[in-house]
Amino acid sequence: MELVDNPSIKLMADTFHMNIEDKDPDSSIEKMGDRLVHVHANENDRGTPGSGHVDWEGISSALKKIEYEGALVIESFSLEVKEIAKAAAVWRSLAPTQDELAQDGLAFLKNLFDS
């Protein structure tokens, strides 16, 4: 990954997309360094963080290494909003309820980053 040399350009990492497109998400996060300003914490199937096969230990380690202190957001999708579900290719419920996805994901991420 090569960065444009302009301090105004900032970056967002999305663990769902990194899982698909990036051979080494941890290294990419480290390369982003202080340009990283926002992280979408999603599982490989867009479900609850910690319920799939994203390497959360590696993601956590890389974020800690660059001393990331920005937003870590669970980006969730629902079948209830048909246009968004279609655009995001969501075809099944990602959790029993959206509240459970948020609560369980938050608990997982807090535990991961507090350790």
Secondary structure as the mmCIF struct_conf table of DSSP 4:
data_model
#
loop_
_struct_conf.conf_type_id
_struct_conf.id
_struct_conf.beg_label_comp_id
_struct_conf.beg_label_asym_id
_struct_conf.beg_label_seq_id
_struct_conf.end_label_comp_id
_struct_conf.end_label_asym_id
_struct_conf.end_label_seq_id
BEND BEND1 ASP A 5 ASP A 5
TURN_TY1_P TURN_TY1_P1 PRO A 7 SER A 8
STRN STRN1 LEU A 11 ASP A 14
HELX_RH_AL_P HELX_RH_AL_P1 THR A 15 GLU A 21
BEND BEND2 LYS A 23 LYS A 23
HELX_RH_AL_P HELX_RH_AL_P2 PRO A 25 MET A 32
HELX_RH_3T_P HELX_RH_3T_P1 GLY A 33 ARG A 35
STRN STRN2 LEU A 36 HIS A 40
TURN_TY1_P TURN_TY1_P2 ASN A 44 ASP A 45
BEND BEND3 ARG A 46 GLY A 47
TURN_TY1_P TURN_TY1_P3 PRO A 49 GLY A 50
BEND BEND4 SER A 51 GLY A 52
HELX_RH_AL_P HELX_RH_AL_P3 TRP A 56 LYS A 65
TURN_TY1_P TURN_TY1_P4 ILE A 66 GLU A 67
BEND BEND5 GLY A 70 GLY A 70
STRN STRN3 ALA A 71 VAL A 73
TURN_TY1_P TURN_TY1_P5 LEU A 79 GLU A 80
BEND BEND6 VAL A 81 VAL A 81
HELX_RH_AL_P HELX_RH_AL_P4 LYS A 82 ALA A 87
TURN_TY1_P TURN_TY1_P6 ALA A 88 ALA A 89
BEND BEND7 ARG A 92 ARG A 92
BEND BEND8 LEU A 94 PRO A 96
HELX_RH_AL_P HELX_RH_AL_P5 GLN A 98 ASP A 114
#
